[in-house]
Every structure is written in C-alpha cells, then in structure tokens.
Amino acid sequence: MKGTPASANVIRRRRDVVHGRAGTVIDIEQPFVEPALLGRIGCLDYRPYGGRTCRSSIPLPPVSPMRTLIEFHYIGGPIFMVPMSVLALTLIALILRKSLDLFVNPTEPLTSLRRGLDAIVQIGGFAFIWGLLGQALALYEAFQAIEAMGGVSPAVLAGGLKVSMIVPIYGLLLFAVSGLAWFVLKQRYLSLEAARDA
C-alpha cells in the first residue's frame, strides 16, 4: 500500500522461533522490537538504533526435550543459561553422591559423610544470585533500547519482561531443589550422628 511504512508490511513471526516445524530452518523477519531476543538468536542484520529489519535463520532440531532445552538457552541467553545448566548438573551429581553416602553406605566416618553437604545449598544460592544478575542486565539492556527508540507497545514490553524472567526462574528452581535436598540429607546426617553417639 502506497505511503505505508515498510515496517508495517513486515510479518511478525517471533513465535516461530519456538514453534517451528521439526528439522526446518526458520526465517525471522521483523522490525527492531526485541533487541535482547534478536541478539541472542543470532541476528545477521543487528542495528540497534537504525530501526532496520532483522533477518536471521536458525536450524532447529526435531521436536524433543533436548530441543526445548536448546530453545530456552537461546531465548534466555547462553551467557547466563549455560553456566546455570552447569550448576544444575553439578548440583544433581552432588545430591546423588551424598544420597549414596548417607543412605546406601552410611558406615563411613562422620567427617566424610558431612563433607559436601553445605556445598549443596551454596550452589543453589549462587544459582539464584546468578539468575538475578542475568535478569538485571537483561532489563538494563531492554530499558536502554526503549530509551533509544522513544517507547514501545505494552505487548512488546511484556514480552521483554517475560524473557528476562527465564534465568531467575531457573535459578530459583535450583535454589529450591538444593534447599530441599540439603534439608533431607542434613536430617539423615544428624540421625546417623545421634545413633553413633548413643
């Protein structure tokens, strides 16, 4: 249509990033509205202050839990999501190890049984703080972009806030799991300590 801005004719397909067909390459073409999201998915034409169109292609694996995990790492930002996943794997390994020590092989010395218990809740606390740091930096970048553009629609602002919540939710989940596991394992250790002192 004559006189219509070019950005008005661009089909916005942001949801195709996470809802694309299996094994396809998804082409994203949209105005500059979500700088954090576009930067994290590998924008090929990223001009923060030019108001240009962003074009990018992302090969997605077939539908699977692994694909969902990869999508969350793309959207949440690999800089914060990858270390968070490393913390999650470390936490799971430590919980399993201490569970075997305290429930399957409780005959070891008390000092050996206690070693590593506090590290469980410490890892969870660090994951929570790391998530808050990721959200703070994401919000700072988003507000900086909004200031440069002069304003955005409420829907775009809500989408940006939703994306910024991924990392802290991940960290809070790890903190909750670590706290629960630490409490159960700590009670088991105290019961073994009381039984040996009796």
Secondary structure, DSSP 8 states (H G I E B T S, - for coil): -TT--GGGGS---TTHHHH--TT-EEEEEE-S--HHHHHHTT-SS--TTTT--EEEEEE---SSHHHHHHHHHHHH-HHHHHHHHHHHHHHHHHHHHHHIIIII-TTS-HHHHHTTHHHHHHHHHHHHHHHHHHHHHHHHHHHHHHHHHT---HHHHHHHHHHHTHHHHHHHHHHHHHHHHHHHHHHHHHHHHHHHH-
